[in-house]
Amino acid sequence: MYLATQIKQLPATLSDDAPYSRFSDADYLAVMCHEIGTPLSAIIGLSHILGGGACTTQQKTECAEMLRDSSHMLMGLLNDLLDSARIESGRMEIEHARFNLATVVEEAVHIIALKAKAKGLELLVHMGNGLPAELIGDSLRIRQILLNLLANAVKFTETGQIALYVNAHADSRRYCPVSITVADSGIGMSQVEIEKVFDTYVQALLSD
């Protein structure tokens, strides 16, 4: 309920008087086009490689995996774009459906694993004890958040490792708060940057 309430209140914070509102829709569109171009270029390049006919079976398998992962990343960016439009129009809805958190985590990690491996980064996953086999919530949004956090960790980490921690904090038989933490050995953020994380578009523009 808290998350749903916060999302409903977001349109009011995105008014013309909001801090950093000088970043226009055109700025946001430019950032999104840049982000979308990365997986799209990979898809086009891999398609040409597969179409060349000179690949070994192993290379074809690797290309197919990278194509799948790039497609998932592209879909995630498009979902982010759609969510942004829903939030601004006040029509964002949080789904309440049964899902398996371990499966959602595994899918997100698999998508990011190749990128981490390509940079020589170690990707660690720590699933805490006591996690329920089934939860009720919005698995799509949780997967999007995981992908965004992990992708940023890979993007801003040159050496070392990235660790994902998932822990349950059951406070009753009915409710089970879950904490998800991503830690990395990257460049980190200054206090000034931390204070701007939730400002409209600012983090995306500064991350380039």
N, C-alpha and C positions, 0 to 999 in steps of 0.2 A: 504493500500500500504506500509506503514512503516513497519508493521509486516512482510509482505512478503519479503521486501528488507533485513531486518535484518536476516531472516532465510536463505536467499540465501548467505549471507556473512559468515554464521557460519562455513562452512567447512574450510575456510581460517584461522579461529581462532583455529582450532583443529589440527594444524600441530604439528610436532615433537618438534618444538621450543617453543610451547605454554607453559605458566606456568602450573606446575603440570602435564605435559604430562607423568611423570614417572608412573602414574596410567594407567596400560595397559588394553587391552580389557578383559583380564582374570580377572582383578580386577572388572571391570564393570559387567562382567557376574556373578561373585561371589555375588555381591550385589543384582543383579536382581533375582538370584536364591533364595536368602534369602527372598527377598520381595515377590516373587511369592509363596514361601512355606507357608506364613501365610494364605492367603485365600484358598489355596489348601488344607491345613490341616483342615481348618474349613469345607470345602465341604465334605471331606472324613468322618470326625467325625459326621457331621450332617446326612450324608447318612446312616451311621451305626445306628444312633439313630432312624431314621425313619424306617429303615428296621427291627428294633427289635420288632415292633408291640405292644409295651407297652405304647405308647404315648396317651395322651388325645387329643381331638380335638383342644383344645387351644394350646397344645404343638406342635402339627403337624403344625398348622398355623404359630407359631413363628419360628419353624425350617424351614418352607418353605420360610418365609421372609428372614431369615438369609442366607439360601442357595442362594436366588436370589441376595442379597446384596454382598455376597462373590464372586459370579460369575461375577457381575458387576465390582467388584474391580479387580478380576483377568483379566478380559477383558481390563480394563484400563491400567494395568501394561503391558500387551502384546502390546497394542497400543503405549505405551511409548517406548517400545523396538523397535517396527517397525519404529516409528518416528525418533528414534536415528539413525537407519540405513539409513533412507531416508535423514536425515540432512547431515550425513557424506558423502553420495554419491552425494549430491547436487540435490536430486530429490524430496525434500519436497515441496508440493503444498498446498496452502491455498484455501479452498473452498469458493465460494461466492454464498450462497443460502439463501432463506428466512427462518427464524426461529423465534420462540417465546422465548424470553429470560427468561420470567417468568417460562416457562415450563422446560427449561434447568436447571435453578436454583433449581426448585422444585425437579427434578430428582436427582441432585447431593446431595442436602440436605437430601433427603429420604435415600439414600445409606449410608450416614455418621451418620444419626440420631441414629441408634441402637448402634453404637460404642460409641457415645457420652453418650448415656443413660446408657450403661454398666459401664462407668467410673463415673457416677453421675454428668456429665457436662450438663449445660444448653446451648442449641443451639438456638440462636436468629437470625432471618432473618429480615432485614429492606430493603424493596423495596421502593425506593424514588418515589416521584411524577414525572409525566411527562415522564415515560418510555414508548416508543412506543410499540404498540401491536405486531409489527413485525419489525425485523431487517434483514439486509443482512450481512452474514459473515459465519464463520466456526463454527457451533454449536458443532461439535464433539471436536474440540480443546479447545473451551471455557469450555466445560463440563470436559475435562481432567484436565485443569488448576484448575478449581473449586475443583474437587475431590482431587487433589494433595495438594492444599492449606488447605482445610478442614481436610484432613487426617493427615497432618503434625501438624495442630493445636490440633487435638485430641491426637495425639501421644505424644506431648510435653507439654500437659496441664493436671495436676493431679487434680486440684480443680478449681471451679469457672465456667466461661462461655466462650463460643466462639460466636462471633457475625459476621454476614456477612452483609455487606452494599453494595447495588447496586443502583447507582445513574446515572441519565442522565444529560448531559451537552449540550443540543441542541444549536448549533451555527448557524444553518441555517435550511431551510426546507428539505434539502437533506441529510445533515450529522448530526449524533447525537452521539458524543463520549459518551461512558459509562465507568464509573469507578466501579471496583469491589474490595472491601477491606475486608480482614479477620483479625479480631482482637481477641486476646485471653488473658487469665490471666496466661499463661504458663511461662516457664523459660526465654523466650526472647532470644536475640542474642547480642553478643558483637560486637563492631565496626569491629574488626578483622574478625569475622565470616561473617558479612554482606558483607565485601569486597570480600569474597571468594565464595559468593552464586553462581555466574555464572561460576566459574572455573570448568573445566572438571572433572566430577565425584566426586570432593572433598566433596561437601555437603552430597552426599549419603554415602560416606565412613565415614564421621564424625558423621553421625546421628545414628550410631549403638550404 
